[in-house]
Amino acid sequence: MSTDERKKKLGKRIRQEREAQGISLRRFATMIGLGHSYLVDVENGRRNIGFDNLCKIADGLGVSIGTLADK
């Protein structure tokens, strides 16, 4: 699997978790202290996520990093 495919898969999984919890993208961005446009890019697989931001995202969703990466 290419890096681009992995980024898209991770972004899709983040979006699925966020939407399953009924959290809007804007609200989630505010909750975890990241920019709205940054999260749009992450969820669309256009952004390479740093470890610290991945931790913020996972913590904000109440899941492990492994949960986001496994599916």
mmCIF file as Biopython writes it, N, C-alpha, C and O atoms, coordinates in Angstrom:
data_model
#
loop_
_atom_site.group_PDB
_atom_site.id
_atom_site.type_symbol
_atom_site.label_atom_id
_atom_site.label_alt_id
_atom_site.label_comp_id
_atom_site.label_asym_id
_atom_site.label_entity_id
_atom_site.label_seq_id
_atom_site.pdbx_PDB_ins_code
_atom_site.Cartn_x
_atom_site.Cartn_y
_atom_site.Cartn_z
_atom_site.occupancy
_atom_site.B_iso_or_equiv
_atom_site.auth_seq_id
_atom_site.auth_asym_id
_atom_site.pdbx_PDB_model_num
ATOM 1   N N  . MET A ? 1  ? 0.848   -1.176 0.000  1.0 0.0 1  A 1 
ATOM 2   C CA . MET A ? 1  ? 0.000   0.000  0.000  1.0 0.0 1  A 1 
ATOM 3   C C  . MET A ? 1  ? 0.894   1.239  0.000  1.0 0.0 1  A 1 
ATOM 4   O O  . MET A ? 1  ? 1.868   1.308  0.750  1.0 0.0 1  A 1 
ATOM 5   N N  . SER A ? 2  ? 0.564   2.197  -0.829 1.0 0.0 2  A 1 
ATOM 6   C CA . SER A ? 2  ? 1.360   3.418  -0.924 1.0 0.0 2  A 1 
ATOM 7   C C  . SER A ? 2  ? 1.085   4.350  0.260  1.0 0.0 2  A 1 
ATOM 8   O O  . SER A ? 2  ? 0.099   4.184  0.978  1.0 0.0 2  A 1 
ATOM 9   N N  . THR A ? 3  ? 1.954   5.314  0.449  1.0 0.0 3  A 1 
ATOM 10  C CA . THR A ? 3  ? 1.784   6.301  1.516  1.0 0.0 3  A 1 
ATOM 11  C C  . THR A ? 3  ? 0.488   7.075  1.327  1.0 0.0 3  A 1 
ATOM 12  O O  . THR A ? 3  ? -0.233  7.317  2.295  1.0 0.0 3  A 1 
ATOM 13  N N  . ASP A ? 4  ? 0.181   7.466  0.095  1.0 0.0 4  A 1 
ATOM 14  C CA . ASP A ? 4  ? -1.066  8.196  -0.171 1.0 0.0 4  A 1 
ATOM 15  C C  . ASP A ? 4  ? -2.285  7.364  0.189  1.0 0.0 4  A 1 
ATOM 16  O O  . ASP A ? 4  ? -3.250  7.883  0.750  1.0 0.0 4  A 1 
ATOM 17  N N  . GLU A ? 5  ? -2.247  6.092  -0.125 1.0 0.0 5  A 1 
ATOM 18  C CA . GLU A ? 5  ? -3.368  5.207  0.218  1.0 0.0 5  A 1 
ATOM 19  C C  . GLU A ? 5  ? -3.525  5.088  1.732  1.0 0.0 5  A 1 
ATOM 20  O O  . GLU A ? 5  ? -4.642  5.058  2.248  1.0 0.0 5  A 1 
ATOM 21  N N  . ARG A ? 6  ? -2.411  5.022  2.427  1.0 0.0 6  A 1 
ATOM 22  C CA . ARG A ? 6  ? -2.453  4.931  3.888  1.0 0.0 6  A 1 
ATOM 23  C C  . ARG A ? 6  ? -3.025  6.201  4.498  1.0 0.0 6  A 1 
ATOM 24  O O  . ARG A ? 6  ? -3.820  6.136  5.436  1.0 0.0 6  A 1 
ATOM 25  N N  . LYS A ? 7  ? -2.623  7.366  3.968  1.0 0.0 7  A 1 
ATOM 26  C CA . LYS A ? 7  ? -3.156  8.632  4.479  1.0 0.0 7  A 1 
ATOM 27  C C  . LYS A ? 7  ? -4.657  8.715  4.254  1.0 0.0 7  A 1 
ATOM 28  O O  . LYS A ? 7  ? -5.391  9.175  5.129  1.0 0.0 7  A 1 
ATOM 29  N N  . LYS A ? 8  ? -5.121  8.273  3.088  1.0 0.0 8  A 1 
ATOM 30  C CA . LYS A ? 8  ? -6.557  8.294  2.797  1.0 0.0 8  A 1 
ATOM 31  C C  . LYS A ? 8  ? -7.316  7.346  3.719  1.0 0.0 8  A 1 
ATOM 32  O O  . LYS A ? 8  ? -8.396  7.680  4.207  1.0 0.0 8  A 1 
ATOM 33  N N  . LYS A ? 9  ? -6.757  6.178  3.953  1.0 0.0 9  A 1 
ATOM 34  C CA . LYS A ? 9  ? -7.388  5.188  4.825  1.0 0.0 9  A 1 
ATOM 35  C C  . LYS A ? 9  ? -7.480  5.714  6.256  1.0 0.0 9  A 1 
ATOM 36  O O  . LYS A ? 9  ? -8.519  5.581  6.902  1.0 0.0 9  A 1 
ATOM 37  N N  . LEU A ? 10 ? -6.406  6.305  6.745  1.0 0.0 10 A 1 
ATOM 38  C CA . LEU A ? 10 ? -6.395  6.864  8.092  1.0 0.0 10 A 1 
ATOM 39  C C  . LEU A ? 10 ? -7.395  8.014  8.200  1.0 0.0 10 A 1 
ATOM 40  O O  . LEU A ? 10 ? -8.156  8.087  9.165  1.0 0.0 10 A 1 
ATOM 41  N N  . GLY A ? 11 ? -7.395  8.903  7.221  1.0 0.0 11 A 1 
ATOM 42  C CA . GLY A ? 11 ? -8.335  10.017 7.228  1.0 0.0 11 A 1 
ATOM 43  C C  . GLY A ? 11 ? -9.777  9.559  7.220  1.0 0.0 11 A 1 
ATOM 44  O O  . GLY A ? 11 ? -10.621 10.121 7.917  1.0 0.0 11 A 1 
ATOM 45  N N  . LYS A ? 12 ? -10.059 8.536  6.429  1.0 0.0 12 A 1 
ATOM 46  C CA . LYS A ? 12 ? -11.415 7.983  6.369  1.0 0.0 12 A 1 
ATOM 47  C C  . LYS A ? 12 ? -11.819 7.410  7.721  1.0 0.0 12 A 1 
ATOM 48  O O  . LYS A ? 12 ? -12.952 7.593  8.166  1.0 0.0 12 A 1 
ATOM 49  N N  . ARG A ? 13 ? -10.901 6.724  8.365  1.0 0.0 13 A 1 
ATOM 50  C CA . ARG A ? 13 ? -11.181 6.121  9.668  1.0 0.0 13 A 1 
ATOM 51  C C  . ARG A ? 13 ? -11.429 7.198  10.720 1.0 0.0 13 A 1 
ATOM 52  O O  . ARG A ? 13 ? -12.321 7.056  11.555 1.0 0.0 13 A 1 
ATOM 53  N N  . ILE A ? 14 ? -10.645 8.272  10.683 1.0 0.0 14 A 1 
ATOM 54  C CA . ILE A ? 14 ? -10.844 9.389  11.616 1.0 0.0 14 A 1 
ATOM 55  C C  . ILE A ? 14 ? -12.233 9.988  11.411 1.0 0.0 14 A 1 
ATOM 56  O O  . ILE A ? 14 ? -12.956 10.235 12.377 1.0 0.0 14 A 1 
ATOM 57  N N  . ARG A ? 15 ? -12.604 10.220 10.156 1.0 0.0 15 A 1 
ATOM 58  C CA . ARG A ? 15 ? -13.925 10.780 9.852  1.0 0.0 15 A 1 
ATOM 59  C C  . ARG A ? 15 ? -15.037 9.851  10.354 1.0 0.0 15 A 1 
ATOM 60  O O  . ARG A ? 15 ? -16.014 10.309 10.946 1.0 0.0 15 A 1 
ATOM 61  N N  . GLN A ? 16 ? -14.882 8.551  10.113 1.0 0.0 16 A 1 
ATOM 62  C CA . GLN A ? 16 ? -15.896 7.595  10.556 1.0 0.0 16 A 1 
ATOM 63  C C  . GLN A ? 16 ? -16.078 7.634  12.069 1.0 0.0 16 A 1 
ATOM 64  O O  . GLN A ? 16 ? -17.208 7.637  12.556 1.0 0.0 16 A 1 
ATOM 65  N N  . GLU A ? 17 ? -14.983 7.665  12.811 1.0 0.0 17 A 1 
ATOM 66  C CA . GLU A ? 17 ? -15.051 7.714  14.275 1.0 0.0 17 A 1 
ATOM 67  C C  . GLU A ? 17 ? -15.708 9.009  14.740 1.0 0.0 17 A 1 
ATOM 68  O O  . GLU A ? 17 ? -16.561 8.994  15.628 1.0 0.0 17 A 1 
ATOM 69  N N  . ARG A ? 18 ? -15.314 10.118 14.146 1.0 0.0 18 A 1 
ATOM 70  C CA . ARG A ? 18 ? -15.862 11.421 14.529 1.0 0.0 18 A 1 
ATOM 71  C C  . ARG A ? 18 ? -17.361 11.480 14.253 1.0 0.0 18 A 1 
ATOM 72  O O  . ARG A ? 18 ? -18.139 11.910 15.105 1.0 0.0 18 A 1 
ATOM 73  N N  . GLU A ? 19 ? -17.759 11.049 13.063 1.0 0.0 19 A 1 
ATOM 74  C CA . GLU A ? 19 ? -19.173 11.091 12.696 1.0 0.0 19 A 1 
ATOM 75  C C  . GLU A ? 19 ? -19.997 10.109 13.532 1.0 0.0 19 A 1 
ATOM 76  O O  . GLU A ? 19 ? -21.141 10.402 13.877 1.0 0.0 19 A 1 
ATOM 77  N N  . ALA A ? 20 ? -19.434 8.966  13.855 1.0 0.0 20 A 1 
ATOM 78  C CA . ALA A ? 20 ? -20.137 7.986  14.687 1.0 0.0 20 A 1 
ATOM 79  C C  . ALA A ? 20 ? -20.449 8.562  16.068 1.0 0.0 20 A 1 
ATOM 80  O O  . ALA A ? 20 ? -21.424 8.176  16.712 1.0 0.0 20 A 1 
ATOM 81  N N  . GLN A ? 21 ? -19.606 9.489  16.507 1.0 0.0 21 A 1 
ATOM 82  C CA . GLN A ? 21 ? -19.817 10.132 17.805 1.0 0.0 21 A 1 
ATOM 83  C C  . GLN A ? 21 ? -20.661 11.398 17.692 1.0 0.0 21 A 1 
ATOM 84  O O  . GLN A ? 21 ? -20.942 12.053 18.696 1.0 0.0 21 A 1 
ATOM 85  N N  . GLY A ? 22 ? -21.065 11.741 16.473 1.0 0.0 22 A 1 
ATOM 86  C CA . GLY A ? 22 ? -21.921 12.899 16.262 1.0 0.0 22 A 1 
ATOM 87  C C  . GLY A ? 22 ? -21.232 14.233 16.488 1.0 0.0 22 A 1 
ATOM 88  O O  . GLY A ? 22 ? -21.870 15.206 16.889 1.0 0.0 22 A 1 
ATOM 89  N N  . ILE A ? 23 ? -19.933 14.279 16.233 1.0 0.0 23 A 1 
ATOM 90  C CA . ILE A ? 23 ? -19.165 15.499 16.448 1.0 0.0 23 A 1 
ATOM 91  C C  . ILE A ? 23 ? -18.911 16.168 15.095 1.0 0.0 23 A 1 
ATOM 92  O O  . ILE A ? 23 ? -18.400 15.539 14.168 1.0 0.0 23 A 1 
ATOM 93  N N  . SER A ? 24 ? -19.274 17.443 14.994 1.0 0.0 24 A 1 
ATOM 94  C CA . SER A ? 24 ? -18.999 18.172 13.754 1.0 0.0 24 A 1 
ATOM 95  C C  . SER A ? 24 ? -17.500 18.416 13.622 1.0 0.0 24 A 1 
ATOM 96  O O  . SER A ? 24 ? -16.766 18.401 14.610 1.0 0.0 24 A 1 
ATOM 97  N N  . LEU A ? 25 ? -17.068 18.635 12.413 1.0 0.0 25 A 1 
ATOM 98  C CA . LEU A ? 25 ? -15.645 18.872 12.170 1.0 0.0 25 A 1 
ATOM 99  C C  . LEU A ? 25 ? -15.185 20.144 12.880 1.0 0.0 25 A 1 
ATOM 100 O O  . LEU A ? 25 ? -14.117 20.156 13.492 1.0 0.0 25 A 1 
ATOM 101 N N  . ARG A ? 26 ? -15.968 21.195 12.807 1.0 0.0 26 A 1 
ATOM 102 C CA . ARG A ? 26 ? -15.593 22.457 13.476 1.0 0.0 26 A 1 
ATOM 103 C C  . ARG A ? 26 ? -15.500 22.277 14.988 1.0 0.0 26 A 1 
ATOM 104 O O  . ARG A ? 26 ? -14.555 22.749 15.621 1.0 0.0 26 A 1 
ATOM 105 N N  . ARG A ? 27 ? -16.477 21.599 15.555 1.0 0.0 27 A 1 
ATOM 106 C CA . ARG A ? 27 ? -16.462 21.370 17.003 1.0 0.0 27 A 1 
ATOM 107 C C  . ARG A ? 27 ? -15.267 20.513 17.407 1.0 0.0 27 A 1 
ATOM 108 O O  . ARG A ? 27 ? -14.621 20.782 18.420 1.0 0.0 27 A 1 
ATOM 109 N N  . PHE A ? 28 ? -14.974 19.490 16.623 1.0 0.0 28 A 1 
ATOM 110 C CA . PHE A ? 28 ? -13.841 18.623 16.926 1.0 0.0 28 A 1 
ATOM 111 C C  . PHE A ? 28 ? -12.526 19.400 16.856 1.0 0.0 28 A 1 
ATOM 112 O O  . PHE A ? 28 ? -11.660 19.239 17.716 1.0 0.0 28 A 1 
ATOM 113 N N  . ALA A ? 29 ? -12.382 20.231 15.844 1.0 0.0 29 A 1 
ATOM 114 C CA . ALA A ? 29 ? -11.165 21.043 15.709 1.0 0.0 29 A 1 
ATOM 115 C C  . ALA A ? 29 ? -10.963 21.914 16.949 1.0 0.0 29 A 1 
ATOM 116 O O  . ALA A ? 29 ? -9.852  22.025 17.467 1.0 0.0 29 A 1 
ATOM 117 N N  . THR A ? 30 ? -12.034 22.521 17.410 1.0 0.0 30 A 1 
ATOM 118 C CA . THR A ? 30 ? -11.956 23.358 18.614 1.0 0.0 30 A 1 
ATOM 119 C C  . THR A ? 30 ? -11.632 22.518 19.838 1.0 0.0 30 A 1 
ATOM 120 O O  . THR A ? 30 ? -10.817 22.918 20.671 1.0 0.0 30 A 1 
ATOM 121 N N  . MET A ? 31 ? -12.263 21.361 19.952 1.0 0.0 31 A 1 
ATOM 122 C CA . MET A ? 31 ? -12.044 20.477 21.103 1.0 0.0 31 A 1 
ATOM 123 C C  . MET A ? 31 ? -10.581 20.085 21.256 1.0 0.0 31 A 1 
ATOM 124 O O  . MET A ? 31 ? -10.056 20.042 22.369 1.0 0.0 31 A 1 
ATOM 125 N N  . ILE A ? 32 ? -9.926  19.801 20.136 1.0 0.0 32 A 1 
ATOM 126 C CA . ILE A ? 32 ? -8.557  19.262 20.229 1.0 0.0 32 A 1 
ATOM 127 C C  . ILE A ? 32 ? -7.482  20.295 19.909 1.0 0.0 32 A 1 
ATOM 128 O O  . ILE A ? 32 ? -6.291  19.989 19.965 1.0 0.0 32 A 1 
ATOM 129 N N  . GLY A ? 33 ? -7.894  21.510 19.576 1.0 0.0 33 A 1 
ATOM 130 C CA . GLY A ? 33 ? -6.925  22.585 19.365 1.0 0.0 33 A 1 
ATOM 131 C C  . GLY A ? 33 ? -6.191  22.524 18.038 1.0 0.0 33 A 1 
ATOM 132 O O  . GLY A ? 33 ? -5.055  22.987 17.931 1.0 0.0 33 A 1 
ATOM 133 N N  . LEU A ? 34 ? -6.833  21.955 17.027 1.0 0.0 34 A 1 
ATOM 134 C CA . LEU A ? 34 ? -6.243  21.941 15.683 1.0 0.0 34 A 1 
ATOM 135 C C  . LEU A ? 34 ? -7.137  22.745 14.747 1.0 0.0 34 A 1 
ATOM 136 O O  . LEU A ? 34 ? -8.325  22.922 15.019 1.0 0.0 34 A 1 
ATOM 137 N N  . GLY A ? 35 ? -6.578  23.223 13.664 1.0 0.0 35 A 1 
ATOM 138 C CA . GLY A ? 35 ? -7.333  24.028 12.724 1.0 0.0 35 A 1 
ATOM 139 C C  . GLY A ? 35 ? -8.336  23.213 11.921 1.0 0.0 35 A 1 
ATOM 140 O O  . GLY A ? 35 ? -8.100  22.049 11.599 1.0 0.0 35 A 1 
ATOM 141 N N  . HIS A ? 36 ? -9.447  23.844 11.610 1.0 0.0 36 A 1 
ATOM 142 C CA . HIS A ? 36 ? -10.489 23.209 10.811 1.0 0.0 36 A 1 
ATOM 143 C C  . HIS A ? 36 ? -9.944  22.761 9.459  1.0 0.0 36 A 1 
ATOM 144 O O  . HIS A ? 36 ? -10.166 21.621 9.051  1.0 0.0 36 A 1 
ATOM 145 N N  . SER A ? 37 ? -9.234  23.645 8.761  1.0 0.0 37 A 1 
ATOM 146 C CA . SER A ? 37 ? -8.724  23.289 7.428  1.0 0.0 37 A 1 
ATOM 147 C C  . SER A ? 37 ? -7.686  22.172 7.507  1.0 0.0 37 A 1 
ATOM 148 O O  . SER A ? 37 ? -7.587  21.350 6.596  1.0 0.0 37 A 1 
ATOM 149 N N  . TYR A ? 38 ? -6.914  22.138 8.591  1.0 0.0 38 A 1 
ATOM 150 C CA . TYR A ? 38 ? -5.955  21.055 8.797  1.0 0.0 38 A 1 
ATOM 151 C C  . TYR A ? 38 ? -6.701  19.725 8.878  1.0 0.0 38 A 1 
ATOM 152 O O  . TYR A ? 38 ? -6.311  18.750 8.236  1.0 0.0 38 A 1 
ATOM 153 N N  . LEU A ? 39 ? -7.779  19.688 9.671  1.0 0.0 39 A 1 
ATOM 154 C CA . LEU A ? 39 ? -8.534  18.443 9.822  1.0 0.0 39 A 1 
ATOM 155 C C  . LEU A ? 39 ? -9.246  18.046 8.536  1.0 0.0 39 A 1 
ATOM 156 O O  . LEU A ? 39 ? -9.389  16.857 8.252  1.0 0.0 39 A 1 
ATOM 157 N N  . VAL A ? 40 ? -9.690  19.015 7.763  1.0 0.0 40 A 1 
ATOM 158 C CA . VAL A ? 40 ? -10.283 18.707 6.456  1.0 0.0 40 A 1 
ATOM 159 C C  . VAL A ? 40 ? -9.254  17.974 5.604  1.0 0.0 40 A 1 
ATOM 160 O O  . VAL A ? 40 ? -9.558  16.956 4.981  1.0 0.0 40 A 1 
ATOM 161 N N  . ASP A ? 41 ? -8.040  18.501 5.586  1.0 0.0 41 A 1 
ATOM 162 C CA . ASP A ? 41 ? -6.975  17.859 4.805  1.0 0.0 41 A 1 
ATOM 163 C C  . ASP A ? 41 ? -6.637  16.472 5.344  1.0 0.0 41 A 1 
ATOM 164 O O  . ASP A ? 41 ? -6.398  15.549 4.565  1.0 0.0 41 A 1 
ATOM 165 N N  . VAL A ? 42 ? -6.615  16.317 6.658  1.0 0.0 42 A 1 
ATOM 166 C CA . VAL A ? 42 ? -6.333  15.014 7.263  1.0 0.0 42 A 1 
ATOM 167 C C  . VAL A ? 42 ? -7.396  14.001 6.851  1.0 0.0 42 A 1 
ATOM 168 O O  . VAL A ? 42 ? -7.077  12.898 6.408  1.0 0.0 42 A 1 
ATOM 169 N N  . GLU A ? 43 ? -8.656  14.383 7.001  1.0 0.0 43 A 1 
ATOM 170 C CA . GLU A ? 43 ? -9.740  13.443 6.704  1.0 0.0 43 A 1 
ATOM 171 C C  . GLU A ? 43 ? -9.833  13.115 5.213  1.0 0.0 43 A 1 
ATOM 172 O O  . GLU A ? 43 ? -10.389 12.082 4.838  1.0 0.0 43 A 1 
ATOM 173 N N  . ASN A ? 44 ? -9.301  13.974 4.381  1.0 0.0 44 A 1 
ATOM 174 C CA . ASN A ? 44 ? -9.307  13.713 2.937  1.0 0.0 44 A 1 
ATOM 175 C C  . ASN A ? 44 ? -7.995  13.102 2.451  1.0 0.0 44 A 1 
ATOM 176 O O  . ASN A ? 44 ? -7.784  12.953 1.247  1.0 0.0 44 A 1 
ATOM 177 N N  . GLY A ? 45 ? -7.112  12.747 3.392  1.0 0.0 45 A 1 
ATOM 178 C CA . GLY A ? 45 ? -5.869  12.080 3.038  1.0 0.0 45 A 1 
ATOM 179 C C  . GLY A ? 45 ? -4.850  12.957 2.340  1.0 0.0 45 A 1 
ATOM 180 O O  . GLY A ? 45 ? -3.969  12.455 1.642  1.0 0.0 45 A 1 
ATOM 181 N N  . ARG A ? 46 ? -4.964  14.268 2.523  1.0 0.0 46 A 1 
ATOM 182 C CA . ARG A ? 46 ? -4.042  15.195 1.865  1.0 0.0 46 A 1 
ATOM 183 C C  . ARG A ? 46 ? -2.952  15.714 2.787  1.0 0.0 46 A 1 
ATOM 184 O O  . ARG A ? 46 ? -2.105  16.501 2.365  1.0 0.0 46 A 1 
ATOM 185 N N  . ARG A ? 47 ? -2.966  15.281 4.037  1.0 0.0 47 A 1 
ATOM 186 C CA . ARG A ? 47 ? -2.031  15.813 5.013  1.0 0.0 47 A 1 
ATOM 187 C C  . ARG A ? 47 ? -1.263  14.681 5.673  1.0 0.0 47 A 1 
ATOM 188 O O  . ARG A ? 47 ? -1.840  13.656 6.037  1.0 0.0 47 A 1 
ATOM 189 N N  . ASN A ? 48 ? 0.027   14.870 5.822  1.0 0.0 48 A 1 
ATOM 190 C CA . ASN A ? 48 ? 0.846   13.923 6.563  1.0 0.0 48 A 1 
ATOM 191 C C  . ASN A ? 48 ? 0.767   14.326 8.037  1.0 0.0 48 A 1 
ATOM 192 O O  . ASN A ? 48 ? 1.229   15.405 8.409  1.0 0.0 48 A 1 
ATOM 193 N N  . ILE A ? 49 ? 0.198   13.485 8.857  1.0 0.0 49 A 1 
ATOM 194 C CA . ILE A ? 49 ? -0.062  13.817 10.255 1.0 0.0 49 A 1 
ATOM 195 C C  . ILE A ? 49 ? 1.165   13.534 11.109 1.0 0.0 49 A 1 
ATOM 196 O O  . ILE A ? 49 ? 1.731   12.442 11.055 1.0 0.0 49 A 1 
ATOM 197 N N  . GLY A ? 50 ? 1.569   14.519 11.893 1.0 0.0 50 A 1 
ATOM 198 C CA . GLY A ? 50 ? 2.638   14.307 12.860 1.0 0.0 50 A 1 
ATOM 199 C C  . GLY A ? 50 ? 2.126   13.503 14.040 1.0 0.0 50 A 1 
ATOM 200 O O  . GLY A ? 50 ? 0.922   13.466 14.295 1.0 0.0 50 A 1 
ATOM 201 N N  . PHE A ? 51 ? 3.026   12.864 14.755 1.0 0.0 51 A 1 
ATOM 202 C CA . PHE A ? 51 ? 2.640   11.999 15.869 1.0 0.0 51 A 1 
ATOM 203 C C  . PHE A ? 51 ? 1.866   12.753 16.937 1.0 0.0 51 A 1 
ATOM 204 O O  . PHE A ? 51 ? 0.865   12.243 17.441 1.0 0.0 51 A 1 
ATOM 205 N N  . ASP A ? 52 ? 2.304   13.957 17.296 1.0 0.0 52 A 1 
ATOM 206 C CA . ASP A ? 52 ? 1.616   14.727 18.333 1.0 0.0 52 A 1 
ATOM 207 C C  . ASP A ? 52 ? 0.172   15.008 17.940 1.0 0.0 52 A 1 
ATOM 208 O O  . ASP A ? 52 ? -0.732  14.895 18.768 1.0 0.0 52 A 1 
ATOM 209 N N  . ASN A ? 53 ? -0.048  15.373 16.679 1.0 0.0 53 A 1 
ATOM 210 C CA . ASN A ? 53 ? -1.409  15.647 16.225 1.0 0.0 53 A 1 
ATOM 211 C C  . ASN A ? 53 ? -2.243  14.380 16.136 1.0 0.0 53 A 1 
ATOM 212 O O  . ASN A ? 53 ? -3.443  14.407 16.408 1.0 0.0 53 A 1 
ATOM 213 N N  . LEU A ? 54 ? -1.626  13.279 15.760 1.0 0.0 54 A 1 
ATOM 214 C CA . LEU A ? 54 ? -2.344  12.012 15.738 1.0 0.0 54 A 1 
ATOM 215 C C  . LEU A ? 54 ? -2.792  11.639 17.153 1.0 0.0 54 A 1 
ATOM 216 O O  . LEU A ? 54 ? -3.894  11.125 17.345 1.0 0.0 54 A 1 
ATOM 217 N N  . CYS A ? 55 ? -1.939  11.898 18.132 1.0 0.0 55 A 1 
ATOM 218 C CA . CYS A ? 55 ? -2.307  11.650 19.533 1.0 0.0 55 A 1 
ATOM 219 C C  . CYS A ? 55 ? -3.477  12.536 19.948 1.0 0.0 55 A 1 
ATOM 220 O O  . CYS A ? 55 ? -4.401  12.062 20.610 1.0 0.0 55 A 1 
ATOM 221 N N  . LYS A ? 56 ? -3.453  13.814 19.570 1.0 0.0 56 A 1 
ATOM 222 C CA . LYS A ? 56 ? -4.561  14.722 19.887 1.0 0.0 56 A 1 
ATOM 223 C C  . LYS A ? 56 ? -5.866  14.212 19.285 1.0 0.0 56 A 1 
ATOM 224 O O  . LYS A ? 56 ? -6.908  14.232 19.940 1.0 0.0 56 A 1 
ATOM 225 N N  . ILE A ? 57 ? -5.805  13.757 18.041 1.0 0.0 57 A 1 
ATOM 226 C CA . ILE A ? 57 ? -6.996  13.262 17.355 1.0 0.0 57 A 1 
ATOM 227 C C  . ILE A ? 57 ? -7.527  12.013 18.054 1.0 0.0 57 A 1 
ATOM 228 O O  . ILE A ? 57 ? -8.720  11.923 18.346 1.0 0.0 57 A 1 
ATOM 229 N N  . ALA A ? 58 ? -6.653  11.060 18.318 1.0 0.0 58 A 1 
ATOM 230 C CA . ALA A ? 58 ? -7.067  9.818  18.979 1.0 0.0 58 A 1 
ATOM 231 C C  . ALA A ? 58 ? -7.629  10.112 20.370 1.0 0.0 58 A 1 
ATOM 232 O O  . ALA A ? 58 ? -8.677  9.579  20.735 1.0 0.0 58 A 1 
ATOM 233 N N  . ASP A ? 59 ? -6.951  10.944 21.141 1.0 0.0 59 A 1 
ATOM 234 C CA . ASP A ? 59 ? -7.426  11.288 22.485 1.0 0.0 59 A 1 
ATOM 235 C C  . ASP A ? 59 ? -8.777  11.993 22.415 1.0 0.0 59 A 1 
ATOM 236 O O  . ASP A ? 59 ? -9.665  11.720 23.222 1.0 0.0 59 A 1 
ATOM 237 N N  . GLY A ? 60 ? -8.932  12.900 21.453 1.0 0.0 60 A 1 
ATOM 238 C CA . GLY A ? 60 ? -10.196 13.616 21.298 1.0 0.0 60 A 1 
ATOM 239 C C  . GLY A ? 60 ? -11.350 12.701 20.959 1.0 0.0 60 A 1 
ATOM 240 O O  . GLY A ? 60 ? -12.494 12.966 21.328 1.0 0.0 60 A 1 
ATOM 241 N N  . LEU A ? 61 ? -11.051 11.631 20.260 1.0 0.0 61 A 1 
ATOM 242 C CA . LEU A ? 61 ? -12.084 10.654 19.912 1.0 0.0 61 A 1 
ATOM 243 C C  . LEU A ? 61 ? -12.245 9.565  20.975 1.0 0.0 61 A 1 
ATOM 244 O O  . LEU A ? 61 ? -13.186 8.773  20.933 1.0 0.0 61 A 1 
ATOM 245 N N  . GLY A ? 62 ? -11.314 9.540  21.923 1.0 0.0 62 A 1 
ATOM 246 C CA . GLY A ? 62 ? -11.371 8.531  22.979 1.0 0.0 62 A 1 
ATOM 247 C C  . GLY A ? 62 ? -11.024 7.138  22.481 1.0 0.0 62 A 1 
ATOM 248 O O  . GLY A ? 62 ? -11.545 6.146  22.989 1.0 0.0 62 A 1 
ATOM 249 N N  . VAL A ? 63 ? -10.145 7.062  21.491 1.0 0.0 63 A 1 
ATOM 250 C CA . VAL A ? 63 ? -9.713  5.778  20.949 1.0 0.0 63 A 1 
ATOM 251 C C  . VAL A ? 63 ? -8.200  5.727  20.904 1.0 0.0 63 A 1 
ATOM 252 O O  . VAL A ? 63 ? -7.531  6.751  21.045 1.0 0.0 63 A 1 
ATOM 253 N N  . SER A ? 64 ? -7.664  4.535  20.706 1.0 0.0 64 A 1 
ATOM 254 C CA . SER A ? 64 ? -6.216  4.402  20.588 1.0 0.0 64 A 1 
ATOM 255 C C  . SER A ? 64 ? -5.784  4.715  19.158 1.0 0.0 64 A 1 
ATOM 256 O O  . SER A ? 64 ? -6.583  4.668  18.223 1.0 0.0 64 A 1 
ATOM 257 N N  . ILE A ? 65 ? -4.523  5.028  19.019 1.0 0.0 65 A 1 
ATOM 258 C CA . ILE A ? 65 ? -3.969  5.244  17.673 1.0 0.0 65 A 1 
ATOM 259 C C  . ILE A ? 65 ? -4.130  3.962  16.852 1.0 0.0 65 A 1 
ATOM 260 O O  . ILE A ? 65 ? -4.426  4.014  15.658 1.0 0.0 65 A 1 
ATOM 261 N N  . GLY A ? 66 ? -3.935  2.827  17.497 1.0 0.0 66 A 1 
ATOM 262 C CA . GLY A ? 66 ? -4.095  1.546  16.818 1.0 0.0 66 A 1 
ATOM 263 C C  . GLY A ? 66 ? -5.492  1.353  16.250 1.0 0.0 66 A 1 
ATOM 264 O O  . GLY A ? 66 ? -5.656  0.791  15.167 1.0 0.0 66 A 1 
ATOM 265 N N  . THR A ? 67 ? -6.494  1.817  16.981 1.0 0.0 67 A 1 
ATOM 266 C CA . THR A ? 67 ? -7.869  1.711  16.503 1.0 0.0 67 A 1 
ATOM 267 C C  . THR A ? 67 ? -8.034  2.480  15.195 1.0 0.0 67 A 1 
ATOM 268 O O  . THR A ? 67 ? -8.712  2.013  14.279 1.0 0.0 67 A 1 
ATOM 269 N N  . LEU A ? 68 ? -7.422  3.649  15.105 1.0 0.0 68 A 1 
ATOM 270 C CA . LEU A ? 68 ? -7.526  4.452  13.883 1.0 0.0 68 A 1 
ATOM 271 C C  . LEU A ? 68 ? -6.734  3.847  12.743 1.0 0.0 68 A 1 
ATOM 272 O O  . LEU A ? 68 ? -7.127  3.964  11.582 1.0 0.0 68 A 1 
ATOM 273 N N  . ALA A ? 69 ? -5.641  3.210  13.055 1.0 0.0 69 A 1 
ATOM 274 C CA . ALA A ? 69 ? -4.759  2.688  12.020 1.0 0.0 69 A 1 
ATOM 275 C C  . ALA A ? 69 ? -5.125  1.282  11.545 1.0 0.0 69 A 1 
ATOM 276 O O  . ALA A ? 69 ? -4.773  0.894  10.431 1.0 0.0 69 A 1 
ATOM 277 N N  . ASP A ? 70 ? -5.822  0.525  12.372 1.0 0.0 70 A 1 
ATOM 278 C CA . ASP A ? 70 ? -6.064  -0.891 12.071 1.0 0.0 70 A 1 
ATOM 279 C C  . ASP A ? 70 ? -7.107  -1.159 11.000 1.0 0.0 70 A 1 
ATOM 280 O O  . ASP A ? 70 ? -6.974  -2.129 10.254 1.0 0.0 70 A 1 
ATOM 281 N N  . LYS A ? 71 ? -8.103  -0.361 10.901 1.0 0.0 71 A 1 
ATOM 282 C CA . LYS A ? 71 ? -9.237  -0.718 10.042 1.0 0.0 71 A 1 
ATOM 283 C C  . LYS A ? 71 ? -9.042  -0.336 8.626  1.0 0.0 71 A 1 
ATOM 284 O O  . LYS A ? 71 ? -9.917  -0.578 7.795  1.0 0.0 71 A 1 
#
